[in-house]
Amino acid sequence: MLRMRRRRLVGAAVGTAVVVGTAGAVSHHQQQKYANQASAAQQQQEQAYQQGVADAQAQQQQIAPPPQDVPAPAAPPSAATGPDLTAQLQQLSQLHNAGVLSDEEFAAAKQKLLAG
C-alpha cells in the first residue's frame, strides 16, 4: 500500500512537471509570436511613415519647385561712367553737327561707345 501511494505521488509529480513544462513552452512560443507580430507592425508603421514623408516632399516640390539660381543684377553704371559716356556722346554729336563726322562715322562711333 505504501508503494502504491508512492507511485501515485511520483506519478502526480511527473504529471505536474509535464504540465508545467508544456505550459512554459506554450507561453514562450506565444510570447515569441506576439513579439514578432509587434515587430512586423512597427516595421509597417515605419515604412508607411517614410512613404508619407517622401510623398509630402514630392508634393511640396510640385507645388513650389526649389528656386533656381538667379543671376545677380548687372551693376549700375558708376557715377564716373555715366557722365563720361554722356559727355562723349555730346562731343560726337557736336562733331557730327559741325560736319567733321559723316552720318556713317557718327553712327559707328556712337555704336562703339554704347557697346562699351
C-alpha positions in Angstrom: 0.0 0.0 0.0 2.8 2.3 0.7 4.3 1.5 -2.7 1.0 2.5 -4.3 1.0 5.7 -2.6 4.5 6.4 -3.7 3.7 5.5 -7.2 0.7 7.8 -7.2 2.7 10.6 -5.6 5.5 10.1 -8.1 3.0 9.8 -11.0 1.3 13.0 -9.8 4.6 14.8 -9.5 5.7 13.7 -13.0 2.3 14.7 -14.5 2.6 18.1 -12.8 6.1 18.5 -14.2 4.9 17.6 -17.7 2.0 20.0 -17.5 4.2 22.9 -16.1 6.9 22.2 -18.8 4.3 22.2 -21.5 2.7 25.4 -20.2 6.1 27.1 -20.1 6.9 26.1 -23.7 3.5 27.2 -24.9 3.9 30.5 -23.1 7.3 31.1 -24.5 6.0 30.3 -28.0 3.2 32.8 -27.6 5.5 35.5 -26.3 7.8 35.0 -29.3 4.8 35.1 -31.7 3.4 38.3 -30.1 6.9 39.9 -30.2 7.3 39.0 -33.9 3.8 40.5 -34.6 4.7 43.7 -32.8 8.0 43.9 -34.6 6.3 43.4 -38.0 3.6 46.0 -37.1 6.3 48.5 -36.1 8.2 47.9 -39.4 5.0 48.5 -41.4 4.3 51.7 -39.5 7.9 52.9 -40.1 7.6 52.1 -43.8 4.3 54.0 -44.0 5.8 56.9 -42.2 8.8 57.0 -44.6 6.4 56.8 -47.6 4.3 59.6 -46.2 7.4 61.8 -45.8 8.5 61.0 -49.4 5.0 61.8 -50.7 4.9 65.1 -48.9 8.3 66.1 -50.2 7.3 65.2 -53.7 4.1 67.1 -53.4 5.8 70.2 -52.0 8.3 70.2 -54.9 5.4 70.0 -57.4 3.7 73.0 -55.7 6.8 75.1 -55.2 9.9 73.9 -57.1 13.2 74.8 -55.5 14.4 78.3 -56.6 16.7 78.3 -59.5 20.0 80.2 -59.3 19.1 83.7 -60.3 21.9 85.7 -61.8 22.9 88.8 -59.9 21.6 92.0 -61.5 24.1 93.9 -63.5 25.9 96.6 -61.6 24.6 100.0 -62.4 27.0 102.3 -64.1 29.1 104.2 -61.7 28.8 108.0 -61.5 32.1 108.4 -63.3 31.0 106.2 -66.3 27.6 107.8 -66.7 28.6 111.5 -67.2 31.7 110.4 -69.1 29.6 108.5 -71.6 27.1 111.3 -71.9 29.9 113.8 -72.5 31.5 111.6 -75.2 28.1 111.2 -76.9 27.6 115.0 -76.8 31.1 115.6 -78.3 30.3 113.1 -81.1 27.1 114.9 -81.7 28.8 118.3 -81.9 31.4 116.9 -84.3 28.6 115.4 -86.5 26.7 118.7 -86.4 29.8 120.6 -87.3 30.3 118.4 -90.4 33.5 116.8 -89.2 31.9 113.3 -89.0 29.7 111.8 -91.7 26.5 110.1 -90.8 28.2 106.7 -91.1 31.1 107.7 -89.0 28.8 109.2 -86.3 26.7 106.0 -86.2 29.8 103.8 -86.0 31.4 105.9 -83.2 28.1 106.1 -81.3 27.6 102.3 -81.5 31.2 101.7 -80.4 30.6 103.9 -77.3 27.3 102.3 -76.4 28.7 98.8 -76.8 31.3 99.6 -74.1 
